[in-house]
Amino acid sequence: MSARMVDTQKKAVVLLSGGLDSMVAGAIARREGYAVNALTIDYNQRHRCELDAARVVARELGAERHLVMPLDLRQFGGSALTADIAVPKGGVGDDIPVTYVPARNLVFLSLTLAWAEAIGSTDIFIGVNALDYSGYPDCRPEFIASFVQTARLATKVGAEGADITVHTPLQHWTKARIAREAQQLGLDPAISWSCYDPTPEGLACGLCDSCRLRRKGFAEAGVVDGTRYAADAAD
C-alpha cells in the first residue's frame, strides 16, 4: 500500500485487549476499510499474558500504530483481576462476578476517545458483547449509547458537529458466532488470550468464566481453537 493511500485512508481506534472479541472487532474494522490504530491498556491485570497477545494481534491486524498505555488499576483494587481476590472457577452465574473491574470500559473508552480525537478519527471499535458474557454492566448496549452521547458533549470535534461512532459489531453475537467469524476472517484464535487466571506454565486455566465461555463458543461453532488449557491436561 502506498504512503498516499495510507494518508487518505479513514482511521479507527480499536480498543485491543488481546482477547478473542477485541481481535475479531479489530479485524472487522480492517475489513471495513479502516486503518487500525490499536490501544491496549496495561492496567496491571492478573492475566498479563493478554498484553503479549495484544502485541501479536496488533501485528496480525497490520495496525498502523499500537500503543500500550500503563494505568495501574491495582492501586484501586476492587476486582479479582486487580487485587488478591481468588478468580471464581465454579461456572458462570447470574450475578456480576468479582472479575468485574470497576468502571473499566468507561475509563478505557475515555482514553480511546481521547486518542481518536488526537489523530483525527471519529470511529472507535470495541469488542463488547451482551449475550455470552459474564454480566458486566459496562458491556451493555445502554452503556455504549450513553457513552456516545457523552463523547459528543465532551470533545471539540463533537462540539463542532462531528458524528462520533462507537462500533460494537459483536454486541449481540454469541461466542459461537464470534468463533465462526474469526475463522471466516482468517484469524488464528490461538494468538488471542481469554483466561483470567493463567497457570505459572502459561496455560489457560480452563475453569474461569472467560475460559468456559470461550470453550463453549468454539465447541458450539465446531471451530478448532489451539488454546491450551490446564484443565484438559489434568483430565
TORFI-701945 format. One record per residue: residue in three letters; x, y, z of N, C-alpha, C in turn. Coordinates in Angstrom, 2 decimals, always signed. Example, Ala and Ser with C-alpha at 12.3 -4.5 7.8 and 13.67 -1.06 7.14 Angstrom:
// TORFI-701945
ALA | +13.19 | -5.69 | +7.80 | +12.30 | -4.50 | +7.80 | +13.20 | -3.30 | +7.80;
SER | +12.85 | -2.25 | +7.08 | +13.67 | -1.06 | +7.14 | +12.90 | +0.03 | +7.87;
END
This chain:
// TORFI-701945
MET | +0.85 | -1.20 | +0.00 | +0.00 | +0.00 | +0.00 | +0.89 | +1.24 | +0.00;
SER | +0.61 | +2.19 | -0.85 | +1.43 | +3.40 | -0.94 | +1.19 | +4.31 | +0.24;
ALA | +2.17 | +5.22 | +0.48 | +2.02 | +6.18 | +1.58 | +0.82 | +7.07 | +1.34;
ARG | +0.56 | +7.41 | +0.07 | -0.58 | +8.27 | -0.23 | -1.89 | +7.59 | +0.15;
MET | -2.00 | +6.28 | -0.14 | -3.21 | +5.54 | +0.21 | -3.40 | +5.49 | +1.72;
VAL | -2.30 | +5.27 | +2.48 | -2.40 | +5.23 | +3.93 | -2.84 | +6.58 | +4.47;
ASP | -2.28 | +7.66 | +3.91 | -2.60 | +9.00 | +4.39 | -4.07 | +9.34 | +4.20;
THR | -4.69 | +8.83 | +3.16 | -6.08 | +9.18 | +2.90 | -7.07 | +8.15 | +3.43;
GLN | -6.58 | +7.06 | +3.97 | -7.46 | +6.01 | +4.48 | -8.13 | +6.48 | +5.78;
LYS | -9.38 | +6.14 | +5.95 | -10.08 | +6.51 | +7.18 | -9.50 | +5.74 | +8.35;
LYS | -9.40 | +6.41 | +9.49 | -8.75 | +5.84 | +10.67 | -9.78 | +5.40 | +11.70;
ALA | -9.44 | +4.35 | +12.42 | -10.24 | +3.93 | +13.56 | -9.29 | +3.59 | +14.70;
VAL | -9.75 | +3.81 | +15.92 | -9.01 | +3.34 | +17.09 | -9.74 | +2.12 | +17.63;
VAL | -9.00 | +1.03 | +17.75 | -9.56 | -0.22 | +18.25 | -9.04 | -0.43 | +19.66;
LEU | -9.97 | -0.62 | +20.60 | -9.58 | -0.95 | +21.97 | -9.24 | -2.43 | +21.98;
LEU | -7.95 | -2.73 | +22.02 | -7.45 | -4.08 | +21.81 | -6.91 | -4.67 | +23.11;
SER | -7.67 | -5.57 | +23.71 | -7.24 | -6.19 | +24.96 | -6.27 | -7.33 | +24.73;
GLY | -6.35 | -7.95 | +23.56 | -5.62 | -9.17 | +23.30 | -6.52 | -10.39 | +23.35;
GLY | -7.79 | -10.18 | +23.71 | -8.76 | -11.26 | +23.76 | -9.38 | -11.54 | +22.40;
LEU | -10.15 | -12.62 | +22.35 | -10.78 | -13.03 | +21.10 | -11.70 | -11.96 | +20.54;
ASP | -12.54 | -11.39 | +21.40 | -13.55 | -10.45 | +20.93 | -12.92 | -9.19 | +20.35;
SER | -11.91 | -8.65 | +21.03 | -11.29 | -7.42 | +20.52 | -10.51 | -7.72 | +19.24;
MET | -9.95 | -8.93 | +19.12 | -9.26 | -9.30 | +17.89 | -10.22 | -9.33 | +16.72;
VAL | -11.38 | -9.95 | +16.92 | -12.37 | -10.03 | +15.85 | -12.91 | -8.63 | +15.51;
ALA | -13.16 | -7.81 | +16.52 | -13.62 | -6.44 | +16.27 | -12.60 | -5.66 | +15.46;
GLY | -11.32 | -5.83 | +15.78 | -10.27 | -5.15 | +15.02 | -10.19 | -5.62 | +13.58;
ALA | -10.37 | -6.93 | +13.38 | -10.34 | -7.47 | +12.02 | -11.53 | -6.99 | +11.20;
ILE | -12.67 | -6.81 | +11.86 | -13.84 | -6.27 | +11.17 | -13.58 | -4.82 | +10.76;
ALA | -12.94 | -4.05 | +11.64 | -12.58 | -2.66 | +11.29 | -11.68 | -2.65 | +10.06;
ARG | -10.72 | -3.55 | +10.04 | -9.81 | -3.63 | +8.89 | -10.58 | -4.01 | +7.63;
ARG | -11.50 | -4.97 | +7.74 | -12.28 | -5.39 | +6.59 | -13.15 | -4.27 | +6.05;
GLU | -13.61 | -3.39 | +6.96 | -14.46 | -2.28 | +6.54 | -13.66 | -1.11 | +5.99;
GLY | -12.35 | -1.27 | +5.85 | -11.53 | -0.27 | +5.18 | -10.83 | +0.73 | +6.07;
TYR | -10.88 | +0.50 | +7.39 | -10.23 | +1.43 | +8.31 | -8.75 | +1.09 | +8.48;
ALA | -7.95 | +2.10 | +8.65 | -6.59 | +1.92 | +9.13 | -6.68 | +1.72 | +10.64;
VAL | -6.19 | +0.59 | +11.10 | -6.35 | +0.23 | +12.50 | -5.26 | +0.89 | +13.35;
ASN | -5.68 | +1.62 | +14.36 | -4.80 | +2.14 | +15.39 | -5.24 | +1.46 | +16.69;
ALA | -4.38 | +0.64 | +17.25 | -4.77 | -0.20 | +18.38 | -4.30 | +0.40 | +19.70;
LEU | -5.20 | +0.41 | +20.67 | -4.86 | +0.89 | +22.02 | -5.07 | -0.25 | +23.01;
THR | -4.02 | -0.59 | +23.72 | -4.07 | -1.62 | +24.76 | -3.75 | -0.96 | +26.09;
ILE | -4.54 | -1.26 | +27.10 | -4.32 | -0.68 | +28.42 | -3.65 | -1.73 | +29.31;
ASP | -2.47 | -1.39 | +29.77 | -1.78 | -2.24 | +30.76 | -2.21 | -1.75 | +32.13;
TYR | -3.26 | -2.38 | +32.66 | -3.79 | -1.92 | +33.94 | -3.29 | -2.77 | +35.10;
ASN | -2.14 | -3.42 | +34.88 | -1.52 | -4.28 | +35.89 | -2.45 | -5.43 | +36.26;
GLN | -3.10 | -5.95 | +35.23 | -4.06 | -7.02 | +35.42 | -3.37 | -8.34 | +35.76;
ARG | -4.10 | -9.19 | +36.44 | -3.58 | -10.51 | +36.82 | -3.15 | -11.29 | +35.58;
HIS | -3.96 | -11.28 | +34.55 | -3.70 | -12.07 | +33.34 | -2.87 | -11.26 | +32.34;
ARG | -1.60 | -11.05 | +32.68 | -0.76 | -10.19 | +31.87 | -0.38 | -10.85 | +30.54;
CYS | -0.70 | -12.14 | +30.40 | -0.48 | -12.81 | +29.11 | -1.20 | -12.08 | +27.99;
GLU | -2.32 | -11.42 | +28.31 | -3.09 | -10.78 | +27.25 | -2.35 | -9.58 | +26.65;
LEU | -1.40 | -9.01 | +27.37 | -0.62 | -7.90 | +26.81 | +0.28 | -8.41 | +25.68;
ASP | +0.90 | -9.56 | +25.92 | +1.71 | -10.18 | +24.86 | +0.83 | -10.56 | +23.68;
ALA | -0.36 | -11.09 | +23.98 | -1.29 | -11.46 | +22.91 | -1.70 | -10.23 | +22.11;
ALA | -1.93 | -9.11 | +22.79 | -2.33 | -7.89 | +22.09 | -1.27 | -7.44 | +21.10;
ARG | -0.01 | -7.57 | +21.46 | +1.07 | -7.19 | +20.55 | +1.07 | -8.07 | +19.30;
VAL | +0.85 | -9.37 | +19.51 | +0.81 | -10.30 | +18.37 | -0.40 | -9.99 | +17.49;
VAL | -1.54 | -9.77 | +18.12 | -2.77 | -9.48 | +17.36 | -2.62 | -8.19 | +16.57;
ALA | -2.05 | -7.16 | +17.20 | -1.87 | -5.88 | +16.50 | -1.02 | -6.06 | +15.24;
ARG | +0.02 | -6.87 | +15.34 | +0.84 | -7.14 | +14.15 | +0.02 | -7.89 | +13.11;
GLU | -0.76 | -8.86 | +13.55 | -1.59 | -9.65 | +12.63 | -2.59 | -8.76 | +11.91;
LEU | -3.12 | -7.76 | +12.60 | -4.10 | -6.85 | +12.01 | -3.45 | -5.79 | +11.13;
GLY | -2.13 | -5.74 | +11.14 | -1.44 | -4.71 | +10.37 | -1.69 | -3.32 | +10.91;
ALA | -1.73 | -3.21 | +12.23 | -2.05 | -1.93 | +12.86 | -1.06 | -0.85 | +12.44;
GLU | -1.62 | +0.31 | +12.12 | -0.79 | +1.48 | +11.77 | +0.05 | +1.89 | +12.96;
ARG | -0.59 | +1.89 | +14.14 | +0.11 | +2.14 | +15.39 | -0.50 | +1.25 | +16.47;
HIS | +0.32 | +0.87 | +17.43 | -0.17 | +0.12 | +18.58 | +0.42 | +0.74 | +19.83;
LEU | -0.42 | +1.36 | +20.62 | +0.01 | +1.95 | +21.88 | -0.38 | +1.03 | +23.03;
VAL | +0.57 | +0.80 | +23.94 | +0.30 | +0.08 | +25.19 | +0.45 | +1.11 | +26.30;
MET | -0.67 | +1.49 | +26.90 | -0.68 | +2.57 | +27.87 | -0.75 | +2.02 | +29.29;
PRO | +0.22 | +2.38 | +30.15 | +0.16 | +1.93 | +31.54 | -0.86 | +2.71 | +32.36;
LEU | -1.65 | +1.97 | +33.14 | -2.65 | +2.57 | +34.02 | -2.87 | +1.59 | +35.16;
ASP | -2.19 | +1.78 | +36.26 | -2.13 | +0.78 | +37.32 | -3.41 | +0.77 | +38.17;
LEU | -4.36 | -0.05 | +37.75 | -5.62 | -0.13 | +38.49 | -5.51 | -1.02 | +39.73;
ARG | -4.36 | -1.63 | +39.95 | -4.16 | -2.32 | +41.23 | -4.11 | -1.31 | +42.38;
GLN | -3.85 | -0.05 | +42.06 | -3.90 | +0.99 | +43.10 | -5.31 | +1.13 | +43.66;
PHE | -6.32 | +0.83 | +42.84 | -7.72 | +0.87 | +43.29 | -8.16 | -0.48 | +43.84;
GLY | -7.76 | -1.57 | +43.16 | -8.24 | -2.89 | +43.57 | -9.71 | -3.06 | +43.26;
GLY | -10.39 | -3.83 | +44.11 | -11.83 | -3.99 | +43.96 | -12.25 | -5.04 | +42.96;
SER | -11.29 | -5.83 | +42.45 | -11.60 | -6.84 | +41.44 | -10.62 | -8.00 | +41.59;
ALA | -11.06 | -9.19 | +41.23 | -10.15 | -10.33 | +41.24 | -9.05 | -10.19 | +40.20;
LEU | -9.22 | -9.26 | +39.25 | -8.19 | -9.05 | +38.23 | -7.15 | -8.02 | +38.65;
THR | -7.46 | -7.25 | +39.72 | -6.55 | -6.18 | +40.14 | -6.26 | -6.20 | +41.63;
ALA | -6.62 | -7.27 | +42.32 | -6.38 | -7.39 | +43.75 | -6.18 | -8.86 | +44.09;
ASP | -5.78 | -9.12 | +45.32 | -5.54 | -10.50 | +45.74 | -6.85 | -11.16 | +46.15;
ILE | -7.70 | -11.33 | +45.16 | -9.00 | -11.98 | +45.32 | -9.03 | -13.17 | +44.37;
ALA | -9.46 | -14.31 | +44.85 | -9.47 | -15.52 | +44.02 | -10.41 | -15.37 | +42.84;
VAL | -9.97 | -15.83 | +41.67 | -10.82 | -15.85 | +40.49 | -11.79 | -17.02 | +40.61;
PRO | -13.09 | -16.78 | +40.50 | -14.07 | -17.87 | +40.63 | -13.88 | -18.92 | +39.53;
LYS | -14.05 | -20.19 | +39.89 | -13.88 | -21.29 | +38.95 | -15.09 | -22.20 | +38.90;
GLY | -16.19 | -21.79 | +39.52 | -17.34 | -22.68 | +39.65 | -18.35 | -22.61 | +38.52;
GLY | -18.15 | -21.73 | +37.55 | -19.09 | -21.61 | +36.45 | -19.71 | -20.22 | +36.41;
VAL | -20.29 | -19.89 | +35.27 | -20.87 | -18.57 | +35.05 | -22.19 | -18.47 | +35.81;
GLY | -22.30 | -17.46 | +36.68 | -23.51 | -17.29 | +37.47 | -24.38 | -16.16 | +36.96;
ASP | -25.38 | -15.78 | +37.76 | -26.32 | -14.74 | +37.38 | -25.92 | -13.35 | +37.90;
ASP | -25.06 | -13.31 | +38.91 | -24.66 | -12.04 | +39.49 | -23.40 | -11.51 | +38.81;
ILE | -23.15 | -10.21 | +38.98 | -21.91 | -9.63 | +38.46 | -20.75 | -10.21 | +39.26;
PRO | -19.81 | -10.88 | +38.60 | -18.75 | -11.58 | +39.34 | -17.66 | -10.64 | +39.84;
VAL | -16.80 | -11.17 | +40.71 | -15.72 | -10.36 | +41.28 | -14.62 | -10.08 | +40.26;
THR | -14.71 | -10.65 | +39.07 | -13.76 | -10.30 | +38.00 | -14.13 | -8.98 | +37.32;
TYR | -15.28 | -8.43 | +37.66 | -15.65 | -7.09 | +37.18 | -14.65 | -6.08 | +37.72;
VAL | -14.08 | -5.27 | +36.83 | -13.15 | -4.19 | +37.22 | -13.95 | -2.89 | +37.23;
PRO | -14.04 | -2.19 | +38.38 | -14.90 | -1.02 | +38.48 | -14.70 | -0.01 | +37.34;
ALA | -15.79 | +0.21 | +36.61 | -15.87 | +1.23 | +35.54 | -14.82 | +1.06 | +34.46;
ARG | -14.33 | -0.18 | +34.24 | -13.21 | -0.37 | +33.32 | -13.49 | +0.15 | +31.92;
ASN | -14.60 | -0.25 | +31.33 | -14.85 | +0.18 | +29.95 | -15.12 | +1.67 | +29.85;
LEU | -15.68 | +2.26 | +30.88 | -15.87 | +3.71 | +30.89 | -14.52 | +4.42 | +30.86;
VAL | -13.60 | +3.95 | +31.69 | -12.26 | +4.54 | +31.72 | -11.53 | +4.29 | +30.41;
PHE | -11.58 | +3.05 | +29.93 | -10.83 | +2.70 | +28.72 | -11.39 | +3.39 | +27.48;
LEU | -12.70 | +3.47 | +27.39 | -13.28 | +4.16 | +26.24 | -12.96 | +5.65 | +26.25;
SER | -12.87 | +6.23 | +27.43 | -12.50 | +7.65 | +27.52 | -11.10 | +7.86 | +26.97;
LEU | -10.17 | +6.97 | +27.30 | -8.81 | +7.07 | +26.76 | -8.80 | +6.82 | +25.26;
THR | -9.60 | +5.86 | +24.81 | -9.69 | +5.56 | +23.39 | -10.22 | +6.77 | +22.63;
LEU | -11.24 | +7.41 | +23.19 | -11.82 | +8.61 | +22.58 | -10.79 | +9.72 | +22.48;
ALA | -10.01 | +9.90 | +23.55 | -9.01 | +10.98 | +23.55 | -7.98 | +10.76 | +22.45;
TRP | -7.53 | +9.51 | +22.28 | -6.55 | +9.26 | +21.23 | -7.17 | +9.40 | +19.85;
ALA | -8.41 | +8.93 | +19.71 | -9.10 | +9.07 | +18.43 | -9.19 | +10.54 | +18.02;
GLU | -9.57 | +11.39 | +18.96 | -9.67 | +12.82 | +18.64 | -8.29 | +13.39 | +18.28;
ALA | -7.26 | +12.93 | +18.99 | -5.91 | +13.46 | +18.74 | -5.41 | +13.11 | +17.34;
ILE | -5.81 | +11.95 | +16.80 | -5.31 | +11.55 | +15.47 | -6.33 | +11.85 | +14.37;
GLY | -7.41 | +12.53 | +14.72 | -8.38 | +12.92 | +13.70 | -9.35 | +11.83 | +13.30;
SER | -9.65 | +10.93 | +14.23 | -10.62 | +9.86 | +13.95 | -11.88 | +10.08 | +14.77;
THR | -13.01 | +9.70 | +14.19 | -14.27 | +9.73 | +14.93 | -14.88 | +8.33 | +15.03;
ASP | -14.05 | +7.31 | +14.79 | -14.53 | +5.92 | +14.81 | -13.74 | +5.09 | +15.81;
ILE | -14.48 | +4.48 | +16.73 | -13.91 | +3.62 | +17.76 | -14.53 | +2.23 | +17.62;
PHE | -13.70 | +1.21 | +17.74 | -14.20 | -0.17 | +17.73 | -13.88 | -0.83 | +19.07;
ILE | -14.89 | -1.50 | +19.62 | -14.72 | -2.21 | +20.89 | -15.47 | -3.54 | +20.78;
GLY | -14.88 | -4.59 | +21.34 | -15.45 | -5.93 | +21.20 | -16.40 | -6.33 | +22.30;
VAL | -17.20 | -5.39 | +22.81 | -18.14 | -5.75 | +23.88 | -19.23 | -6.68 | +23.34;
ASN | -19.74 | -7.50 | +24.25 | -20.74 | -8.49 | +23.90 | -21.72 | -8.62 | +25.05;
ALA | -23.00 | -8.69 | +24.74 | -24.03 | -8.75 | +25.78 | -24.84 | -10.03 | +25.75;
LEU | -24.32 | -11.07 | +25.10 | -25.01 | -12.37 | +25.10 | -24.21 | -13.38 | +25.91;
ASP | -23.16 | -13.97 | +25.33 | -22.33 | -14.92 | +26.06 | -21.20 | -14.16 | +26.76;
TYR | -21.52 | -13.63 | +27.94 | -20.54 | -12.84 | +28.69 | -20.82 | -13.01 | +30.18;
SER | -20.02 | -12.36 | +31.02 | -20.12 | -12.57 | +32.46 | -21.08 | -11.63 | +33.17;
GLY | -21.79 | -10.80 | +32.42 | -22.79 | -9.92 | +33.03 | -22.26 | -8.57 | +33.47;
TYR | -21.14 | -8.14 | +32.91 | -20.59 | -6.85 | +33.29 | -21.49 | -5.71 | +32.79;
PRO | -21.80 | -4.74 | +33.64 | -22.71 | -3.66 | +33.22 | -22.14 | -2.78 | +32.12;
ASP | -20.81 | -2.69 | +32.03 | -20.20 | -1.81 | +31.02 | -20.00 | -2.51 | +29.68;
CYS | -20.75 | -3.61 | +29.47 | -20.80 | -4.26 | +28.16 | -22.18 | -4.13 | +27.52;
ARG | -23.11 | -3.48 | +28.21 | -24.49 | -3.40 | +27.73 | -24.66 | -2.33 | +26.66;
PRO | -25.60 | -2.53 | +25.74 | -25.86 | -1.52 | +24.71 | -26.23 | -0.16 | +25.29;
GLU | -26.95 | -0.16 | +26.43 | -27.36 | +1.11 | +27.05 | -26.14 | +1.94 | +27.46;
PHE | -25.11 | +1.25 | +27.95 | -23.89 | +1.97 | +28.33 | -23.21 | +2.57 | +27.11;
ILE | -23.09 | +1.80 | +26.06 | -22.43 | +2.29 | +24.85 | -23.17 | +3.50 | +24.29;
ALA | -24.49 | +3.42 | +24.21 | -25.28 | +4.53 | +23.69 | -25.08 | +5.78 | +24.55;
SER | -25.03 | +5.60 | +25.86 | -24.82 | +6.72 | +26.77 | -23.43 | +7.32 | +26.58;
PHE | -22.43 | +6.45 | +26.37 | -21.06 | +6.96 | +26.18 | -20.95 | +7.78 | +24.90;
VAL | -21.63 | +7.35 | +23.85 | -21.59 | +8.11 | +22.59 | -22.11 | +9.52 | +22.80;
GLN | -23.20 | +9.65 | +23.55 | -23.74 | +10.98 | +23.84 | -22.74 | +11.82 | +24.65;
THR | -22.11 | +11.18 | +25.62 | -21.10 | +11.88 | +26.42 | -19.92 | +12.30 | +25.56;
ALA | -19.51 | +11.42 | +24.65 | -18.37 | +11.73 | +23.76 | -18.66 | +12.96 | +22.92;
ARG | -19.88 | +13.09 | +22.45 | -20.22 | +14.24 | +21.61 | -20.24 | +15.54 | +22.42;
LEU | -20.56 | +15.42 | +23.71 | -20.58 | +16.61 | +24.57 | -19.19 | +16.98 | +25.08;
ALA | -18.31 | +15.98 | +25.20 | -17.05 | +16.19 | +25.90 | -15.88 | +16.55 | +24.99;
THR | -16.07 | +16.50 | +23.67 | -14.94 | +16.69 | +22.77 | -15.11 | +17.92 | +21.87;
LYS | -14.00 | +18.42 | +21.40 | -14.01 | +19.54 | +20.47 | -14.70 | +19.14 | +19.16;
VAL | -14.36 | +17.96 | +18.65 | -14.96 | +17.53 | +17.38 | -16.46 | +17.33 | +17.54;
GLY | -16.87 | +16.84 | +18.71 | -18.30 | +16.66 | +18.95 | -19.02 | +17.99 | +19.01;
ALA | -18.39 | +18.97 | +19.69 | -18.99 | +20.29 | +19.80 | -19.10 | +20.97 | +18.44;
GLU | -18.20 | +20.58 | +17.53 | -18.23 | +21.15 | +16.18 | -19.14 | +20.38 | +15.24;
GLY | -19.83 | +19.37 | +15.78 | -20.83 | +18.67 | +14.98 | -20.41 | +17.36 | +14.37;
ALA | -19.22 | +16.88 | +14.69 | -18.77 | +15.60 | +14.14 | -19.60 | +14.46 | +14.71;
ASP | -19.79 | +13.45 | +13.91 | -20.57 | +12.27 | +14.30 | -19.61 | +11.21 | +14.84;
ILE | -19.45 | +11.16 | +16.14 | -18.57 | +10.18 | +16.78 | -19.31 | +8.85 | +16.87;
THR | -18.66 | +7.78 | +16.42 | -19.30 | +6.47 | +16.38 | -18.48 | +5.46 | +17.18;
VAL | -19.15 | +4.76 | +18.08 | -18.54 | +3.63 | +18.77 | -19.12 | +2.37 | +18.16;
HIS | -18.29 | +1.67 | +17.39 | -18.73 | +0.47 | +16.69 | -18.64 | -0.73 | +17.64;
THR | -19.73 | -1.45 | +17.76 | -19.78 | -2.65 | +18.60 | -20.30 | -3.81 | +17.76;
PRO | -19.50 | -4.28 | +16.79 | -20.01 | -5.28 | +15.85 | -20.40 | -6.61 | +16.49;
LEU | -19.88 | -6.91 | +17.67 | -20.16 | -8.20 | +18.31 | -21.23 | -8.10 | +19.40;
GLN | -21.84 | -6.94 | +19.53 | -22.72 | -6.65 | +20.67 | -23.75 | -7.74 | +20.92;
HIS | -24.39 | -8.24 | +19.87 | -25.48 | -9.20 | +20.04 | -25.14 | -10.57 | +19.47;
TRP | -23.86 | -10.89 | +19.42 | -23.41 | -12.18 | +18.89 | -23.15 | -13.17 | +20.01;
THR | -23.41 | -14.43 | +19.75 | -22.99 | -15.48 | +20.66 | -21.49 | -15.72 | +20.47;
LYS | -20.88 | -16.40 | +21.45 | -19.47 | -16.75 | +21.30 | -19.26 | -17.68 | +20.10;
ALA | -20.24 | -18.52 | +19.83 | -20.13 | -19.41 | +18.68 | -20.04 | -18.61 | +17.38;
ARG | -20.86 | -17.58 | +17.27 | -20.80 | -16.76 | +16.07 | -19.48 | -16.01 | +15.98;
ILE | -18.98 | -15.56 | +17.12 | -17.70 | -14.87 | +17.13 | -16.58 | -15.82 | +16.69;
ALA | -16.64 | -17.06 | +17.16 | -15.65 | -18.06 | +16.75 | -15.71 | -18.31 | +15.25;
ARG | -16.93 | -18.41 | +14.71 | -17.07 | -18.63 | +13.27 | -16.57 | -17.42 | +12.48;
GLU | -16.81 | -16.22 | +13.00 | -16.35 | -15.01 | +12.33 | -14.82 | -14.95 | +12.30;
ALA | -14.20 | -15.36 | +13.40 | -12.74 | -15.40 | +13.44 | -12.21 | -16.31 | +12.34;
GLN | -12.86 | -17.45 | +12.18 | -12.45 | -18.38 | +11.13 | -12.63 | -17.77 | +9.75;
GLN | -13.77 | -17.12 | +9.53 | -14.05 | -16.52 | +8.23 | -13.09 | -15.38 | +7.91;
LEU | -12.61 | -14.71 | +8.95 | -11.68 | -13.61 | +8.77 | -10.24 | -14.09 | +8.59;
GLY | -10.05 | -15.39 | +8.68 | -8.72 | -15.96 | +8.52 | -7.81 | -15.76 | +9.71;
LEU | -8.40 | -15.59 | +10.90 | -7.62 | -15.35 | +12.11 | -7.28 | -16.67 | +12.81;
ASP | -6.15 | -16.69 | +13.46 | -5.78 | -17.83 | +14.30 | -6.22 | -17.51 | +15.72;
PRO | -7.27 | -18.14 | +16.23 | -7.77 | -17.78 | +17.56 | -6.75 | -18.00 | +18.66;
ALA | -5.80 | -18.90 | +18.44 | -4.83 | -19.22 | +19.48 | -3.89 | -18.07 | +19.80;
ILE | -3.81 | -17.06 | +18.92 | -2.93 | -15.92 | +19.24 | -3.60 | -14.95 | +20.20;
SER | -4.91 | -15.10 | +20.42 | -5.62 | -14.26 | +21.38 | -5.58 | -14.93 | +22.76;
TRP | -5.89 | -14.16 | +23.79 | -5.86 | -14.69 | +25.15 | -7.13 | -14.30 | +25.89;
SER | -7.78 | -15.28 | +26.54 | -9.03 | -15.01 | +27.24 | -8.96 | -15.28 | +28.74;
CYS | -8.10 | -16.18 | +29.19 | -8.11 | -16.66 | +30.57 | -7.79 | -15.57 | +31.58;
TYR | -8.54 | -15.55 | +32.68 | -8.32 | -14.59 | +33.75 | -7.25 | -15.05 | +34.75;
ASP | -6.94 | -16.33 | +34.76 | -6.07 | -16.86 | +35.81 | -5.10 | -17.89 | +35.24;
PRO | -4.17 | -17.46 | +34.37 | -3.25 | -18.40 | +33.75 | -2.35 | -19.09 | +34.77;
THR | -1.92 | -20.30 | +34.43 | -1.02 | -21.05 | +35.30 | +0.40 | -20.52 | +35.17;
PRO | +1.27 | -20.85 | +36.12 | +2.67 | -20.42 | +36.01 | +3.34 | -20.93 | +34.73;
GLU | +2.81 | -22.03 | +34.18 | +3.38 | -22.58 | +32.95 | +2.86 | -21.88 | +31.70;
GLY | +1.95 | -20.93 | +31.88 | +1.43 | -20.18 | +30.74 | +0.24 | -20.83 | +30.07;
LEU | -0.44 | -21.74 | +30.76 | -1.65 | -22.35 | +30.21 | -2.87 | -21.59 | +30.68;
ALA | -3.91 | -21.60 | +29.87 | -5.20 | -21.07 | +30.31 | -5.79 | -22.03 | +31.34;
CYS | -6.43 | -21.49 | +32.38 | -6.90 | -22.36 | +33.47 | -8.00 | -23.31 | +33.02;
GLY | -8.85 | -22.85 | +32.09 | -9.93 | -23.69 | +31.59 | -11.20 | -23.66 | +32.41;
LEU | -11.17 | -22.99 | +33.59 | -12.31 | -23.05 | +34.50 | -12.90 | -21.69 | +34.86;
CYS | -12.19 | -20.59 | +34.62 | -12.76 | -19.28 | +34.91 | -13.90 | -18.98 | +33.93;
ASP | -14.68 | -17.97 | +34.22 | -15.81 | -17.62 | +33.35 | -15.37 | -17.43 | +31.90;
SER | -14.27 | -16.71 | +31.72 | -13.84 | -16.39 | +30.37 | -13.42 | -17.64 | +29.60;
CYS | -12.71 | -18.55 | +30.28 | -12.34 | -19.81 | +29.63 | -13.57 | -20.64 | +29.29;
ARG | -14.50 | -20.72 | +30.23 | -15.71 | -21.52 | +30.00 | -16.51 | -20.99 | +28.81;
LEU | -16.68 | -19.67 | +28.74 | -17.44 | -19.08 | +27.65 | -16.73 | -19.29 | +26.31;
ARG | -15.42 | -19.17 | +26.31 | -14.66 | -19.37 | +25.08 | -14.76 | -20.82 | +24.62;
ARG | -14.55 | -21.76 | +25.53 | -14.59 | -23.17 | +25.16 | -15.97 | -23.57 | +24.65;
LYS | -17.00 | -23.07 | +25.31 | -18.37 | -23.36 | +24.90 | -18.63 | -22.81 | +23.50;
GLY | -18.18 | -21.60 | +23.23 | -18.41 | -20.99 | +21.93 | -17.75 | -21.76 | +20.81;
PHE | -16.49 | -22.12 | +21.00 | -15.79 | -22.86 | +19.94 | -16.39 | -24.25 | +19.74;
ALA | -16.80 | -24.88 | +20.84 | -17.42 | -26.20 | +20.71 | -18.72 | -26.12 | +19.93;
GLU | -19.55 | -25.12 | +20.24 | -20.83 | -24.96 | +19.54 | -20.62 | -24.60 | +18.08;
ALA | -19.56 | -23.86 | +17.79 | -19.29 | -23.45 | +16.41 | -18.64 | -24.56 | +15.60;
GLY | -18.07 | -25.54 | +16.28 | -17.35 | -26.58 | +15.58 | -16.05 | -26.08 | +14.97;
VAL | -15.45 | -25.07 | +15.63 | -14.22 | -24.46 | +15.15 | -13.08 | -24.83 | +16.09;
VAL | -11.94 | -25.18 | +15.53 | -10.77 | -25.57 | +16.33 | -10.11 | -24.34 | +16.93;
ASP | -9.83 | -24.41 | +18.23 | -9.13 | -23.35 | +18.94 | -7.86 | -23.96 | +19.51;
GLY | -6.71 | -23.43 | +19.14 | -5.45 | -24.01 | +19.58 | -5.04 | -23.64 | +20.99;
THR | -5.90 | -22.95 | +21.73 | -5.58 | -22.58 | +23.11 | -5.36 | -23.83 | +23.95;
ARG | -4.32 | -23.84 | +24.79 | -4.02 | -24.96 | +25.66 | -4.54 | -24.68 | +27.05;
TYR | -5.32 | -25.61 | +27.59 | -5.97 | -25.44 | +28.87 | -5.39 | -26.39 | +29.90;
ALA | -5.14 | -25.88 | +31.10 | -4.63 | -26.71 | +32.20 | -5.64 | -27.77 | +32.61;
ALA | -6.94 | -27.43 | +32.54 | -7.96 | -28.38 | +32.94 | -7.95 | -29.60 | +32.04;
ASP | -7.66 | -29.42 | +30.75 | -7.56 | -30.56 | +29.83 | -6.40 | -31.45 | +30.21;
ALA | -5.27 | -30.83 | +30.58 | -4.08 | -31.61 | +30.89 | -4.28 | -32.46 | +32.13;
ALA | -5.17 | -31.99 | +33.02 | -5.39 | -32.73 | +34.27 | -6.42 | -33.85 | +34.09;
ASP | -7.20 | -33.82 | +33.00 | -8.25 | -34.82 | +32.82 | -7.67 | -36.19 | +32.48;
END
